[in-house]
Amino acid sequence: MKIDELRNLDSDKLQSQLKEHYEELFNLRFQQVMGKLTASGRPRIVKREIARIKTILRERELGL
């Protein structure tokens, strides 16, 4: 999801997406340990999405 699309969402939806991304990252790490990870670039993408969401939430917290 692009940054502009994320900025248009309210904080509750961002929090729920953040939770979903953390769960996905956990599952991807588990798959990697088990040797069943097929999309090896996906954890990096999910980490970036988490960082984007956390940045937007922090900006809102600071009032920027």
Secondary structure, DSSP 4 states (H G I P E B T S, - for coil): --HHHHHTS-HHHHHHHHHHHHHHHHHHHHHHHHT----TTHHHHHHHHHHHHHHHHHHHHHT-
